[in-house]
Amino acid sequence: MRLLTCSAIAACIALSAPQFAQAQDLGSNFKRDKNVSVRQRPRPDYEAAGQKAGGFTLYPRVTVDLEHNDNIYASAVKVSDEIWRVKPELAVRSDWSRNALGFFAGGNIIRYGDNSTENAEEFTASANGRIDIERGSNITGQVQTQSLVEPRTNPSAPQSATTPVKYNLNSGSIVLTKEFNRLRVLGRLEDRDYNYKDVRNKSGGVIDQDFRDRNEFVYGGRAEYAVSPDTAIYVAATGNKKSYDTKVVGQDRSSDGYVVGAGADFDVSELVRGDIQVGYMKQSYDYAQFKSISGFNASGRVEWFPTQLTTVGINGSRTIEESTAPRSQGFISTNIGASIDHELLRNVLLSAAYSHGNDAYKGIDRTDKRDNFSATASYLLNRRVGLFLTYNYLKQASSGAPVDRGASFKDNKLIASVALQF
């Protein structure tokens, strides 16, 4: 089902690509549908009917945003502008009783009122599917190609670039799931390939971005045991191999790493559900001067349902991320956040979210701290039209040695959106 209920910042309507639920299995110990969040709740009067085409349903959609941004370059010296975005999309989903197949194609045309050098286009095309083997067992897969633009607010974005950095991302994944009554095992393979485009600086020179080109191969597994129909504990292990194209000394951040952990996922009573994992992570680099990064790893999300009309969420993570800062092999990113969704009326939704992030860079004296707040009002006129109003505030403070630290800035955005779906 496609529903006009998600943030206008993402400018998507419930699903940005066709997704497949697991085949119905009423006897599974791993179903987590006891509680339904505000955004998951079915709203038949506001769901796109789609266009039937044989054994498939087509979901066309277009979203138009008008944004006022008071700091388009994410810098200490503010420059404001109005930004138009037009986002056409087409999702295709099969209607089969077993197995599933889907396709997605979408674009994002970005136009600035006064600063045309920021104009850009983004494109995405993907296909995904599921093969049902037997009860509780299936194989899912996805392939995707994207042409994207790096936001100016990204810590990796070069501050002196005259235009945003563009890059291509091609990815594919396959997941095997097998259920044995109270035991479920999952195996996953994923491959991502990044290709960044050079940009020019304000003096006319070229800012090389080829050193960021890389391939990331991720593999792992998870074993879950259902201690009850609404709670499971699990152990998980994930490995990765990151291979950079460049072999220039000091820029080659090729590495191998892993994350091991244990956790639990639950959907208890009619009040709370979530998934929490803690463990250990390590990333080792080929370049001898880059020391390995290791430490405590965590990820989790918990949703609380004080009433059927309100959903409160908290989330957090601690991970190792890639760095583009000179002499730094990577950084540990720690993030915590909270959100609330409230159904004021059946077709009027109010949402707010806050997050705090801390990026501690290794090899250099730099720490970035971010605070992000957003609030969205969604008004669903009918199954075809939705209106959204979003405010977003972002503050980044980078500290450390002057030669190492990144940008410090504040950014305010006000976005009005209209979404049409058929």
C-alpha positions as CSV (number, residue, x, y, z in Angstrom):
1,M,0.0,0.0,0.0
2,R,1.2,3.5,-0.8
3,L,0.1,6.2,1.6
4,L,0.5,10.0,1.7
5,T,1.9,10.0,5.2
6,C,5.7,10.6,5.3
7,S,8.0,13.5,5.7
8,A,8.1,16.2,3.0
9,I,11.8,16.4,3.6
10,A,12.2,12.9,2.1
11,A,9.3,13.9,-0.2
12,C,8.1,10.4,-0.4
13,I,4.8,8.9,0.3
14,A,5.2,5.9,2.6
15,L,7.4,4.0,0.2
16,S,10.2,5.3,-1.9
17,A,10.5,2.0,-3.7
18,P,8.5,-1.2,-3.9
19,Q,9.1,-3.2,-0.8
20,F,8.0,-6.8,-0.1
21,A,6.6,-8.1,3.1
22,Q,7.3,-11.6,4.1
23,A,4.8,-14.1,2.9
24,Q,1.9,-14.5,5.3
25,D,2.8,-17.0,8.0
26,L,0.4,-17.1,10.9
27,G,2.4,-19.7,12.8
28,S,5.7,-17.8,12.8
29,N,7.4,-17.0,16.1
30,F,9.0,-14.0,14.5
31,K,6.0,-11.9,13.4
32,R,6.2,-8.4,14.9
33,D,2.8,-7.0,14.1
34,K,1.1,-6.8,17.5
35,N,1.5,-3.0,17.5
36,V,1.0,-0.7,14.6
37,S,2.6,2.8,14.5
38,V,0.8,5.9,13.4
39,R,2.5,5.8,10.0
40,Q,1.9,2.1,9.4
41,R,-1.8,2.3,10.2
42,P,-3.9,1.5,7.1
43,R,-5.9,4.4,5.8
44,P,-8.0,3.0,2.9
45,D,-9.4,6.4,1.9
46,Y,-5.9,7.8,1.4
47,E,-4.0,4.9,-0.2
48,A,-3.1,5.0,-3.9
49,A,-5.3,2.6,-5.9
50,G,-2.6,2.1,-8.5
51,Q,-3.0,1.1,-12.1
52,K,-3.5,-2.6,-12.9
53,A,-1.3,-4.1,-15.6
54,G,-1.7,-7.9,-15.8
55,G,-0.1,-9.4,-12.6
56,F,1.4,-6.1,-11.6
57,T,0.2,-2.8,-10.2
58,L,1.8,0.5,-11.2
59,Y,2.1,3.4,-8.7
60,P,3.0,6.7,-10.4
61,R,3.7,9.7,-8.3
62,V,5.1,13.2,-8.5
63,T,6.1,15.5,-5.6
64,V,6.9,19.2,-5.9
65,D,8.8,21.0,-3.1
66,L,9.4,24.7,-2.5
67,E,12.2,25.2,0.0
68,H,13.6,28.3,1.7
69,N,17.1,27.7,2.9
70,D,19.0,30.4,4.8
71,N,22.4,28.7,4.4
72,I,22.7,26.8,1.1
73,Y,26.5,26.5,1.3
74,A,26.5,25.2,4.9
75,S,29.1,27.8,5.9
76,A,29.7,30.4,8.6
77,V,28.8,33.1,6.1
78,K,25.1,32.5,5.2
79,V,23.7,32.7,1.7
80,S,20.0,32.1,1.4
81,D,17.9,31.0,-1.6
82,E,14.6,29.4,-2.7
83,I,14.9,25.9,-4.1
84,W,12.4,24.0,-6.3
85,R,12.4,20.2,-6.5
86,V,10.3,18.1,-8.8
87,K,10.4,14.4,-8.1
88,P,8.6,12.0,-10.6
89,E,8.5,8.4,-9.6
90,L,7.1,5.1,-10.8
91,A,6.9,2.0,-8.6
92,V,5.7,-1.4,-10.0
93,R,4.7,-4.2,-7.7
94,S,3.6,-7.8,-8.5
95,D,0.2,-9.0,-7.2
96,W,1.2,-12.7,-6.9
97,S,0.2,-14.9,-4.0
98,R,3.7,-16.4,-3.9
99,N,7.0,-14.8,-4.8
100,A,7.3,-11.1,-5.6
101,L,8.9,-8.8,-8.1
102,G,9.1,-5.1,-8.3
103,F,10.7,-2.2,-10.0
104,F,11.3,1.5,-9.2
105,A,12.4,4.5,-11.2
106,G,12.6,8.1,-9.9
107,G,14.2,11.4,-10.4
108,N,14.9,14.6,-8.5
109,I,15.2,17.9,-10.5
110,I,16.7,20.6,-8.3
111,R,16.6,24.3,-9.3
112,Y,17.9,27.3,-7.2
113,G,16.3,30.7,-7.6
114,D,19.5,32.8,-7.5
115,N,22.4,30.4,-7.4
116,S,22.2,28.3,-10.6
117,T,25.6,26.6,-9.9
118,E,23.8,24.5,-7.3
119,N,21.3,23.2,-9.8
120,A,21.4,19.4,-10.2
121,E,19.5,16.2,-11.1
122,E,19.4,12.9,-9.4
123,F,18.1,9.5,-10.7
124,T,17.4,6.1,-9.2
125,A,16.4,2.8,-10.8
126,S,16.1,-0.5,-9.0
127,A,14.6,-3.9,-9.1
128,N,13.9,-6.3,-6.2
129,G,12.2,-9.6,-5.6
130,R,11.5,-12.5,-3.4
131,I,11.4,-16.2,-4.0
132,D,9.3,-18.2,-1.5
133,I,10.9,-21.6,-0.9
134,E,8.7,-23.0,1.8
135,R,7.1,-21.8,5.1
136,G,9.5,-19.4,6.8
137,S,12.1,-19.7,4.0
138,N,12.8,-17.3,1.2
139,I,15.5,-15.5,-0.8
140,T,15.3,-11.8,-1.4
141,G,17.4,-9.7,-3.7
142,Q,17.8,-6.1,-5.0
143,V,19.9,-4.3,-7.6
144,Q,20.0,-0.5,-7.8
145,T,21.8,2.2,-9.7
146,Q,21.8,5.9,-8.6
147,S,23.2,9.2,-9.8
148,L,23.3,11.4,-6.7
149,V,24.4,14.8,-5.4
150,E,26.2,15.1,-2.1
151,P,24.5,17.6,0.3
152,R,26.6,20.6,1.2
153,T,25.9,19.7,4.9
154,N,27.7,16.4,4.5
155,P,30.9,16.5,6.6
156,S,32.8,14.9,3.6
157,A,31.7,17.6,1.2
158,P,34.7,19.9,0.2
159,Q,34.0,23.4,1.6
160,S,35.7,25.3,-1.3
161,A,33.9,23.6,-4.1
162,T,31.9,25.9,-6.5
163,T,29.4,23.1,-7.2
164,P,28.1,20.2,-5.2
165,V,29.9,16.9,-5.6
166,K,28.1,14.4,-7.9
167,Y,28.6,10.6,-7.6
168,N,27.3,7.3,-8.9
169,L,26.3,4.5,-6.6
170,N,25.6,1.0,-7.9
171,S,24.6,-1.7,-5.4
172,G,23.2,-5.1,-5.1
173,S,22.2,-7.5,-2.2
174,I,20.9,-10.9,-1.6
175,V,19.4,-12.3,1.7
176,L,18.6,-15.9,2.5
177,T,16.1,-16.6,5.4
178,K,15.4,-20.0,6.9
179,E,13.1,-20.7,9.8
180,F,13.1,-23.8,12.0
181,N,10.2,-23.4,14.4
182,R,11.9,-21.3,17.2
183,L,15.2,-20.8,15.3
184,R,15.7,-18.5,12.4
185,V,18.9,-17.9,10.5
186,L,19.7,-15.2,7.9
187,G,22.6,-14.7,5.6
188,R,23.4,-11.6,3.7
189,L,25.7,-10.5,0.9
190,E,25.9,-6.9,-0.3
191,D,28.1,-5.0,-2.8
192,R,28.3,-1.2,-3.2
193,D,30.4,0.7,-5.7
194,Y,31.0,4.4,-5.4
195,N,32.3,6.7,-8.2
196,Y,32.8,10.4,-7.4
197,K,33.2,13.3,-9.9
198,D,35.8,16.0,-9.6
199,V,34.7,19.6,-8.8
200,R,36.3,23.0,-9.2
201,N,37.3,25.3,-6.4
202,K,36.8,29.0,-6.2
203,S,40.2,29.8,-7.7
204,G,39.4,27.7,-10.8
205,G,41.5,24.7,-9.8
206,V,40.3,21.1,-9.7
207,I,39.4,19.4,-6.4
208,D,40.2,15.7,-7.0
209,Q,37.5,13.3,-5.8
210,D,38.9,10.1,-7.4
211,F,40.5,9.2,-4.1
212,R,37.0,8.5,-2.7
213,D,36.1,5.9,-5.4
214,R,35.8,2.5,-3.8
215,N,34.0,-0.8,-3.6
216,E,32.5,-2.1,-0.4
217,F,31.6,-5.8,0.0
218,V,29.6,-6.7,3.1
219,Y,28.8,-10.2,4.2
220,G,27.2,-11.6,7.4
221,G,24.7,-13.7,9.2
222,R,22.3,-13.7,12.1
223,A,20.8,-16.5,14.2
224,E,17.7,-15.8,16.2
225,Y,15.9,-17.8,18.9
226,A,12.3,-17.1,19.8
227,V,12.0,-17.3,23.6
228,S,8.3,-16.4,23.1
229,P,6.0,-15.5,20.2
230,D,6.8,-11.8,20.8
231,T,10.5,-11.9,21.8
232,A,13.6,-13.2,20.2
233,I,17.3,-13.1,21.1
234,Y,20.0,-13.3,18.5
235,V,23.7,-13.2,17.7
236,A,25.0,-11.5,14.6
237,A,28.3,-11.1,12.8
238,T,29.1,-8.9,9.8
239,G,32.3,-8.6,7.8
240,N,33.4,-6.0,5.2
241,K,36.1,-5.4,2.7
242,K,36.6,-1.9,1.4
243,S,38.8,-1.5,-1.7
244,Y,39.8,2.0,-2.8
245,D,40.7,2.6,-6.5
246,T,43.5,5.0,-5.7
247,K,46.8,3.6,-4.4
248,V,48.3,7.0,-3.5
249,V,50.1,6.9,-0.2
250,G,48.0,8.6,2.5
251,Q,44.8,8.5,0.4
252,D,44.3,4.7,0.1
253,R,41.9,3.8,2.9
254,S,41.4,0.2,1.8
255,S,40.5,-1.8,4.9
256,D,38.9,-5.0,6.3
257,G,36.5,-4.9,9.2
258,Y,33.9,-6.7,11.2
259,V,31.1,-6.2,13.7
260,V,30.0,-8.9,16.1
261,G,27.1,-8.5,18.6
262,A,24.1,-9.9,20.4
263,G,20.7,-8.4,20.8
264,A,16.9,-8.9,21.1
265,D,13.9,-7.9,19.0
266,F,10.5,-7.7,20.7
267,D,6.9,-6.6,20.3
268,V,5.5,-7.0,23.8
269,S,2.1,-6.2,25.2
270,E,0.4,-3.3,23.4
271,L,2.9,-0.7,24.5
272,V,6.4,-1.2,23.1
273,R,8.4,-2.9,20.4
274,G,12.0,-2.6,19.2
275,D,15.4,-4.1,18.2
276,I,18.5,-3.5,20.3
277,Q,22.0,-4.8,19.6
278,V,25.4,-4.3,21.3
279,G,28.8,-5.7,20.4
280,Y,32.3,-5.0,19.2
281,M,33.6,-3.5,16.0
282,K,37.0,-3.2,14.3
283,Q,38.4,-1.8,11.1
284,S,42.0,-2.5,10.0
285,Y,43.7,-0.5,7.2
286,D,46.2,-1.6,4.6
287,Y,48.2,1.6,4.9
288,A,50.6,1.0,7.8
289,Q,50.4,4.6,9.0
290,F,46.6,4.3,9.5
291,K,46.0,2.6,12.8
292,S,43.1,0.3,13.2
293,I,39.8,1.6,14.7
294,S,37.9,-0.5,17.2
295,G,35.5,-0.2,20.1
296,F,32.0,-0.7,21.4
297,N,29.3,-1.0,18.7
298,A,25.6,-0.5,19.2
299,S,22.4,0.0,17.3
300,G,18.8,0.1,18.3
301,R,15.4,1.5,18.0
302,V,12.4,1.3,20.4
303,E,8.9,2.4,19.8
304,W,6.4,3.2,22.6
305,F,2.6,3.4,21.9
306,P,1.1,5.5,24.8
307,T,-2.2,5.5,22.7
308,Q,-3.3,4.3,19.3
309,L,-3.0,7.8,18.0
310,T,0.6,8.5,19.2
311,T,3.9,6.7,18.5
312,V,7.1,7.7,20.3
313,G,10.4,6.4,19.1
314,I,14.0,6.5,20.3
315,N,17.1,5.3,18.3
316,G,20.8,5.2,18.6
317,S,24.0,3.9,16.9
318,R,27.8,3.7,17.2
319,T,29.6,2.9,14.0
320,I,32.9,3.3,12.2
321,E,32.6,5.6,9.1
322,E,34.8,6.6,6.1
323,S,36.7,9.8,6.3
324,T,37.8,12.2,3.5
325,A,39.9,14.5,5.9
326,P,43.6,14.4,5.1
327,R,45.6,12.1,7.4
328,S,42.5,10.6,8.9
329,Q,41.6,7.0,8.2
330,G,38.0,7.2,9.6
331,F,35.9,8.2,12.5
332,I,33.6,6.8,15.1
333,S,30.1,8.2,14.7
334,T,27.8,8.1,17.7
335,N,24.1,9.1,17.2
336,I,21.0,9.3,19.4
337,G,17.6,10.5,18.5
338,A,13.9,10.7,19.4
339,S,10.7,11.1,17.4
340,I,7.0,11.5,17.9
341,D,4.1,11.0,15.5
342,H,0.6,12.0,16.4
343,E,-2.7,11.4,14.4
344,L,-4.6,14.6,15.1
345,L,-7.3,13.5,12.6
346,R,-7.5,10.5,10.3
347,N,-6.0,12.7,7.6
348,V,-3.9,15.1,9.6
349,L,-0.6,13.9,11.0
350,L,1.9,15.8,13.1
351,S,5.5,14.7,13.5
352,A,8.7,15.9,15.2
353,A,12.2,14.5,15.5
354,Y,15.5,15.4,17.2
355,S,18.9,13.8,16.9
356,H,22.4,14.5,18.2
357,G,25.5,13.2,16.6
358,N,29.2,13.1,17.5
359,D,31.9,12.2,15.0
360,A,35.3,11.6,16.6
361,Y,38.0,11.5,13.9
362,K,41.1,9.3,14.2
363,G,44.6,10.4,13.2
364,I,43.8,14.1,13.5
365,D,42.5,16.6,16.1
366,R,38.8,16.9,15.0
367,T,35.4,16.3,16.5
368,D,32.1,17.2,14.8
369,K,28.9,17.6,16.8
370,R,25.5,17.9,15.1
371,D,22.0,18.8,16.4
372,N,19.1,18.3,14.1
373,F,15.5,19.1,14.7
374,S,12.6,18.7,12.3
375,A,8.8,19.1,12.5
376,T,6.2,18.1,9.8
377,A,2.5,18.7,9.4
378,S,0.8,16.3,6.9
379,Y,-2.6,17.0,5.4
380,L,-4.1,14.2,3.3
381,L,-6.8,15.6,1.1
382,N,-7.8,12.3,-0.5
383,R,-6.1,9.2,-1.9
384,R,-4.4,11.2,-4.7
385,V,-3.3,14.5,-3.0
386,G,-1.3,15.3,0.1
387,L,0.1,18.6,1.4
388,F,3.1,18.8,3.7
389,L,4.9,21.6,5.6
390,T,8.3,20.9,7.2
391,Y,10.7,22.9,9.2
392,N,14.3,21.6,9.7
393,Y,17.1,23.0,11.8
394,L,20.7,21.7,11.6
395,K,23.6,22.9,13.7
396,Q,27.2,21.6,13.3
397,A,30.1,22.6,15.5
398,S,33.6,21.3,14.5
399,S,36.4,21.6,17.0
400,G,40.1,20.8,17.1
401,A,43.2,22.1,15.5
402,P,42.6,24.8,12.9
403,V,44.2,22.7,10.1
404,D,42.0,19.7,10.9
405,R,38.6,20.9,11.8
406,G,35.7,21.1,9.4
407,A,32.9,23.5,8.9
408,S,30.8,25.0,11.7
409,F,27.4,26.3,10.7
410,K,23.7,26.7,11.3
411,D,21.0,25.9,8.7
412,N,17.3,26.5,8.7
413,K,14.9,25.1,6.0
414,L,11.2,25.6,5.5
415,I,9.7,23.3,2.9
416,A,6.2,23.2,1.5
417,S,5.3,20.2,-0.6
418,V,2.4,18.8,-2.6
419,A,2.3,15.1,-3.6
420,L,0.2,13.6,-6.3
421,Q,-0.3,9.8,-6.6
422,F,-2.5,7.7,-8.8
